[in-house]
Amino acid sequence: MPGAHLGVGVRPGTAADEVLALVGAVLREAGLTGADVRSLGTLDARVTEPGIVAVAAALGVPVRGFPAGELAAVPVPHPSALPLAATGTASVAEAAALLAATAGGDGRAGPAVSAAPVVSPAGRDGGVLPAGPECAVLLVPKRKSRRATCAIATFAPFRSNQVTSVARLLPLTDGYIAGEPGSPPTIPTPHTTAAMDTHTHTDAHDLRHHGDAEVRDEKLIDLAVNVRTNTPPDWLRKRIADSLTGLAAYPDGRAARAAVAERHDLTSNRVLLTAGAAEAFVLLARALPVRRPVVVHPQFTEPEAALRDAGHEVGRVLLREEDGFRLDPAAVPEDADLVVIGNPTNPTSVLHPAASIAALARPGRTLVVDEAFMDAVPGERESLAGRTDVPGLVVLRSLTKTWGLAGLRIGYVLAEPETIAALERTQPLWPVSTPALVAAEACMSRAALAEAEHAAHRIGVERAHLLAGLAEFDEVRTVAGAEGPFVLLRIDGADVVRERLRSLGFAARRGDTFPGLDRNWLRIAVRDRATTNRFLQALDQALLICG
């Protein structure tokens, strides 16, 4: 990846040890080391502060001092009144990190700094600083100690023909969830250990409960459903509408199948189109001669439900909160012949390293990776889609989340030809409708992939704003390193808080239906800043009342 650039804000006289400790913690959060850092940016009046000098010396990087006026011109996602009053800029750390990344590029002399913000139609933004065909983006937003702040940014070149790379953020108005509109990625740090639970389950987890049940009968602001808002976009609606003139003919999936194959650089016999990713779980449970299936939890519950409905006894690997819900491949039993894992995982929003998941592959084992939210991750890093070197790999993708097609039902499977053939024999005739096939083909276009990439960056910025707001509550603990269009949080008595939020007009996804979680967990969807601010106010009231 391009080099990282620190932004650090300090009060006069802040001890060097405090600044060094904060910078170290932020680097660990990003999964970076000092060798990844290219420069340190700060207010020009602070370049000689002991903490700034100590960090620069420890990392061996230059210090870039920026005038207060230049910092103040940079839009930041987490403005604060105190630095604004003291220095004239609302976040020295975030503004200095963005400016340092833009000025320094990938370590070479970069383009001139542009202070022009990327502004959404509502006038909100922050966390991205464009400079011509390139931009600086925050990897870790502002983090605070008692007298210092720190943020990390990187420089992201954008090429029009490279839609899967980190791309410049465009002013989109949409985000995720059926309600309203995203911080750039933090790099996951490795964690280990999990609990293996292999008995037949008759527990109280309602595996058939999904987020739509939270909003079905009441008019609430929807923080429970993971479908991007303001979708489908107008161009996709038109393509779907135009397909209705051909409804007299039976569906022909060849063009859509070829488009998906081309998008992932595969042959068509490695692709199967399905009525959403959920159908694929049913096909896998029914078509494959499975003896000992294992599902890695907490995750989307349909895979286990489908396996149990097909008569299988399902083992569970329960990832633990104290390990950040990170995968330890060694926790999966060697004799498991089917392993299911989500990436990024719903509901934890954890993005597992592709290498860790690939390490689960074994001769005679089917490895199912649910990548329903992978296109919400900038650059789709850690994806295994398109890989043909991992034995037994099955990757599931959904088009219903990013493109707002939950009511149309469209997804696909990527796997070895023999597996695809077995699943296809289990499907009913014409399982995917003509409008859904047209939508699938349209969503594989270069323009559509670029739009999805830009939306992923937008989600990152809004997610950082949500996480920063949640961090202000002592009662709330979030799962670190969220990469999806939702965050998982823990509150003592979250079930009571959830009911109070409903009375205040907000629907949150209950966590107790996910194996490995209990009544103290909630999943919250990422929204636009205005909606998030209203939610944070409602959460404050709910916590006060539930007290």
N, C-alpha and C positions, 0 to 999 in steps of 0.2 A: 504494500500500500504506500501512498505518498507519505512524506515525513509528517510528524505531528508537531504542532506549535502550541506552546503553553501561553495562556494569558493569566497574569497574576495581579491581584489588587491587594495592597497592604495599607494599613494605617501607619502613620509615622511612629517609628520606634518599635514596631512589631518584632518579636524575637525571631532569630533565624531558625531555631528549632521548630517553632510553630509552623513556619512556612514550609520548611523541608518535610515535615510530617504530613501536611495537607497535600503537597504536590505528590509525595509518595503514594498516598491513598488514592488520589485521582488517577495516577498512572496504573495502579493495580486494578482499579475499576474498569479502565479501558483495555486491560490486558496488554499494556505496553511496558517497555523498559526505558531507562534513560537513553539507551542507544537509538531509540526511535524518535527522539526529540531533536528538532532542528533549530529552534529558536525560542526565546522567551520574550513576550511582549508585556508592557506595562505602561502606566502613566509616566511621561518624561520626568516629572518632578519626583518620581520614586525610584529611579534607576540606581541610586546609590544607597537605598535602604539595605540594611544588613541581610534581611531575608531574601531580597532579590539577588544580591551579590552572591549569597551562599548557594542558592539554587543554581544560578548560572555556572558557578564554579564546579558544583557537584556534577552537573550534567555535561559540562564542557561546551556550552552553547552561547552564542551572542545574545545580548539584551537589546531589544528594540524599544526605545522610548517614544511614545506617541503623544502629541499635544492633546490637551483636554478637548479642544474643539473637534479634532479629527475623531477621537473616540466617541464623542457625543453624536456624531453624524451616522454612526453605525447602528442599525436596528438590532436590538437584542431581545431574546425570548423571555428573559427573566429580569426585568428592570426593578431596581430598588430605590427607595427614596433617600436612604442615607448616603450612598456614593454620589447620587445626583446632586445632593446639597453640598457635599464636600468637594467634589471634583468637577461637577458639571456633566458627568456621564452616568447613565443609569446602571451600568455594570462594567467596571473596568476589566474584569477577567474575561467576560465573553467578547466584548468589543476588541480588546487587545489580542485575544487569541485569533479572532477572525481577521483582523488587520495583519497580524504577523504571518498567518498562513497565506493570505493573499499577496503580501509583499514578498514572502519567501518562496511561494510555490512549492515545488518538490525538493527544495534545497538549493536550486539554482536561482539566478536572478530572475525575478518574476515580473508580471505585468504591473503597471501602475495601479495603485490602490484606488478602487472606486467606492465612494461612500454612498452611492445610490442604492436604496433598499429595494428588495423585491417585495412588492406590496400587493396584498390580496384585494379583491374588490371592496371588502369591508374596511380596508386600511390597516389590517393587522399583519405583522410578520416578525421575523427575527430568526437568527440562527444560521442564516445563509448570506454570504456577501459575494455578489457576482463581480467578475472582472472580464468583460468580453465573453468569449466562449468558455470561460472557466469560472469556478466559484470556490469559496472557502465555506466549509460546513463544520458545525460543532460535532465533535465525537462525544464529548462529555460536557454537558452544560455546567453552569456555575455550581461549585461546591464550596461550602463555607466552614471555616473554623471561627474562633472567637474574634480574631482581628485580621483575617485574611480570606481571600477568595481565589479560586482557581478554576479554569476551564481549559479544554483541549479542543483545537480545531485542526483540520487538515485541508489540503488543497486538492480539489477534484476537477481535473480536466474533463471536458465533455466533447465527445465526437458524435456527430449526427448519425453515423452509421454503426454506432456501438451502443445499442440500447441497453445492454445488460451491465454496463459499467456504471460507476457512480455518476449521476447526471445532475446537471444544473436544475435547481428547483424552479418550476414554473408556477405562476400565481393561480393555482386551481382553487375552486370553491368547495370541493368535496373532500370528505374524509371517510372514516369508516363508521358504520352502523346506520340503521334506519333512523336517523335523527339529524346529524350534522357532522362537519368535518371533524400531525405528524412529525425525538431528536435523532438526528442521524445515529447510526449504529454504535453501540458500545460493543467491544469485542469480548466475547465470553471467556472467563477464566476457568481452567479445568477444576472440577470437583470430583470427589469420589464417594463411593459407598451408596448402597440402597438396600431396601429390605425385600426379600423374596417371600411371596405369600402364594402358595400353590394349591390351597384347598379349594373345593367347590364352593362357590359363593352364593349364599342366600341372605346376604346382608341387606341393610336398609337403603343402599344407594339406588336411587331411581335412575337407571341407565337410560331410560327413554325420555327423561326430562331435558328439554333444550331451551335456549334463550327466548325463542318466540313465545313460549308459554307465559313469560313474564309480562308480555304486552298485549296479549290476545284480546282481552275484554275491557281494557281501560285505556283512556287517552293519557299516556305518560310519555315523558321524554325518555327515549329508548337508549339506555346504556347497556342493554343486555344482549342485543343481536349483533353478530359480527358480519354485517353486510355494509359495504361502503355506501355512504349517503349520496344523494343526488345522482343516482345511477338507475338504469342504464343511461349513458350519455346520449345526447340527441342523435348522433350519427349511428349508434348501435340500435336505438329504437327504430330508426328509419329502415335499416337493413332487415330487422326482424319483421316490421310491418310489411315491407315489400315482399317478403317470403310467403305471405298469406295467400297470394294469388296462386301458389303451387300446391295448395293443400289437397287437391284431388289426387295427386300422385303419391305413391308410397315413398317414404323417406329414403334417400340415397346418401349414405355417409362417406362415400369415397373421397370427395373433395375436402371435407373437413378432416378426415383421418390423415390425408396427405399433408394438409396444412400443419396439423399438430406434429407430425413426423418431421417435417422440414424445420419447424421452430426449434425442435430438440436435436436436430441432426441425426435422426434415426430412420430406419426403414418402416414402411407402413405396417408390416406384420409385427411390429413391436408396440403398436398403439391400439387401444380399445376405447371407444367413446361410450360413456355411460350416462345415465340419468342422474347426474350429480355424483360426487365421490361416495355418498352414502350407499348407492347401489353397488359400487365396487366392493364394499365390505361384505355385503350379502353374497355376491358372486364368489368371493374368495372363501367364505365360510362353507359354501355349498359345493364348490367345484374341486377344491384341493383335498387330497387324502391326508388330512391332518390328524396326528396322534396326540401331540402335546403343544398346544398353542399357548403363547405367553403374550400378554399385553403390558406395556410399560406405562404406568400411571404415575400421577394424574394426567389424563389426556381425554380427548373426545371419546365418549362412551359407546358410540355406535359399533365400533369394531368388536368389543366384547359382547355387546347385546346380540349382534348378528351371529357370532360364534356359538353363544349359548342357545340361541333359537335353533341352530343347526344341530344341536345335541352334543356339543363339545364341552368338556370340562376345561375351564380357562384358568391358567396360572397368572398371577400378577407380580410384577416387579414394581414396588412402591418407592419412587424417588422421594428423598426427604428434604424438608425445608432447611434443615441445618447445613445441607450440602448445596443449597441453592437450586434444588430440583434438577441438578445436572446428572447426566447419564454416566454411570460406571459400567462399561461393557462387561466386566467380570461378574456383575450381579445377575446377568441373564444365564440361566442354567444351560449347560452344554447340550443336554438332550432335547431342548426345545426345537421343534421342527417348523414352527411358525412364530415369528416375533413381529409385533406391531408397535410402532413408535411414531409420534408426531413431531414435525420439525418445520417451523417453530411450533412449539407445543401449545395446544389449547387445553387448559386455561392458563398455564404458567407464563406464557409468552417467552419461554426460554428457547434460544436457538442453539442446538447442539452442534459441535463441530462435525463436519461431514466425515472426517477420518474416524471419529468415535463411533458413528453409526455404521460405517462400512466395516469396522472391526467386528461387528456382530455377525457378519456373513460367515456361513459354514457350508461345506458340501452337504446336500440333503436338507438344507434349511431354506425356507422362504422368508425373506426379510422385507416387510411391508413398511414403507415410510409415507406417512400422510403429510403431504406438502401443500395442504389446502391454503395456507397463508404465506407460502414462500414468496409469492409475487408482491407481498407487502414489505419485503425485506429489500432494501436498495442493493441492486446488483445480484440479487438472489444468491448471495454467497452462502456456502454450506449446502447448496442443493445437490442432490444426487441424480436429478432428472437428466437424461441423456447419457448416463454412465452405462457402459456395457461390460465393464471389467469386474463388476461386483457380482459374484454368483448368487443366484436366487433373488435378485433385487426386484422389488415391485414398488414403483412410485405412483402415488395417487395425487392427482391435481383436481382442483375445483375452479370453475369459472363463475360460480354463483356469488362469491364474496366480493371480489374486486369489481366485478361488472354489474352487480345488482340483478342477478338472474336466478335468485332462489326459487321464484315461482315458475321458472322455465325448466330448471333441472338440467344441468350440463356439467360434465366433468370428464376425466379420462384416466386411463391406466397406461403406464409405461412398464414393459416387462419383456422377458425373453419370449420368443415366438411360441414356444410350447405352452407357456403359461397363458399367454393371450388366447391361444386356441382353446384351452380348457375353459377359460372364463366365458368365451364367446359361445361355446356350446351350451352353457348354463343360462345365458340370456334369452329372454323371449324374443320373438321376431320384432323387428323395427322398434327397438327399445328407446331410441332417441328421436324426437319429433323433428320435422323439417325446420321449423323456426329455431330450435335449439342447435341443429347442425349448422345453419347459416350463421348463428351467433358465434359458434365455436370457430368457424373459419375466419370470421371477421376479427375475432380477438387474437388471432395469430399474426396479424399484419404488423409490419414494422412500426407503423404509426400507433397502433394500439399498444404494442409493447413499450414504446417510448412513453405513452400516456400513463401506463401502469407504473413505470419507473418513477416518473415525476410524482405521481400520487403517493408512492412509497416514501419519498423524501418529505412530502407534506405531512404524512402521518407521523414521521419521526419527530418533526418539529412540535407538533401538537401533543405527542406523547410526552416529550420532555417537559412541556408546560404543565400537563396533568401531574406528572411525577413530582415536579417541584412544588406544586400546590399541596399534594398529599404529604410531602415531607414536613410540612409545617404542623402536622397533627401528631402529637405525642402518642395518641392511641392507635395510629395506623402504621402498619409495617408492610412494605411492598416487596415483591420478589425482584431481586436485583437483575439488571441487564435485560430488561424487557425489549423484545425485538418485533413483536407482533402488533396488530392494531387494537390491543387490549392490554390491561395490566391486572395482575392478581394481587389482592391485598388482604391482610389479616387484621381483624378487629375483634377483640373479645366481645362476644355477644353480637356478631355481625348479622345473625338472623333477625334480631330485634331491630338493629340499625336499618336493615334492608326494608323492613315493614314501615319504619318511620320515614324513610326516603320515599316510599310509595305514597304515603300521605302527603308528602311535600311535592309530589309530581314527577319523581324519577324512578325508573325501573332499572335495577341492577341484577346481574346474574348471580343466583345463589351458588355457593361453592360445595355444599354438602352432598350433591349428587355425583361428584367426582370421587372415585376411589382414591384414598390417600389424603383427602381433605375432610373437614367437618364443618359444623355450623358457624365457625368463626372466620370463614373465608367468603370473599365476594370477588367477582370478575367485573371490571369496569371497562367499557369500550372507550376508545379514543374519539374525542369530538373536536369541533372547532373551539377556539379560545373562549368565545362568549358563552357557549354552552357549558364548557368546563368550569368557567368561573361561577356560573349559576349553580352547578352541581356542588362545587366546593363550599359555597355558602349554605346550600341545603345540608351537606354533610356536617358542617359546623353546628347547625341547628339540631340535627338528628343526634349527634354525639352529646350535645349539651342536655337534650331532653332525656336520652337513654342513660346518661350519666354515671 
